[in-house]
Amino acid sequence: MNKTKKFFSVGPFTGPFRGWFVICLSLGALFMFPLISALLTSLKPSRMASQFPPDYIPKEVTLNNYERIFVPAKGGFLEYGAWHYTVNSLILAFGTVVGVSILATLAGYGFARFKFFGKSALFAFILLMFMIPFQALLVPLFRILANFGLTNSLLGVIFVYITYNLPLSVFIMRNSFAEIPSAFEEAAMIDGASVFRIFRTIMMPLALPGLISTALFAFFASWNEFFAATIFISTNGNYPLPVMLTLLQSSQRGEIDWGLMQAGVIYTILPCVLIFLVLQKYYIQGLIAGGLKG
């Protein structure tokens, strides 16, 4: 009892911090409510998940909805189980992460450490890409992929995702390298280290938080992207998980099985939550590094 009183008598529960704690707790509950509601709905039998008005607390708990997302629905539009669409999403996500990480790291290092003609103008042009809606680029990108025979392929979608994520990633990596003191490089040059060795053994470890933030941004954006996937992919077997969620219908009449749908939602967001919890330390450090230098 004394420990409980001591806990609530210090920190955010006292003084001027109490109001901010209440506000943050309220906002946290507001953002968590849809996720908790989706989780509880996914644990309901189909007949209970679709009833109106809904019972927020399930009277009967079952894992049948999670079992069904791995089995193609008879008479529905889900031709494959969730594992098939998971593999497609993993290919898209990791392909995007690798491509964005390599290009953004090299470009960010070049903008932060080298002097060349048109450097400021080129970096400003990259930042201007933030102002162009991604939807406005879909038609030109589709025509480019069609000319190279990359429509309806995961490789083509990976190129699209890399294009979409590259401006922000270059910005983060440039600021991460710019924050590192040049004294480290100068000391290594005096010892006779080459530019590539300095980049590999000194700069990259110091810029690791920024690189992890870049990789996380690219992973989340490609894992959750829906609009481009539906445009550039027309074969059910190549769809990623976000598109799979639109296929979770119980019959050809279009009736939605809400329990099955919410099970698919929880299954889709679970990898993002786990990855963020593991790497959140580096993610926050990378964001701070990206905000200190302009």
Summary of the structure (lengths in Angstrom):
residues: 294
radius of gyration: 23.8
end to end distance: 50.0
largest distance: 73.7
contacts: 871
relative contact order: 0.14
helix: 73%
strand: 1%
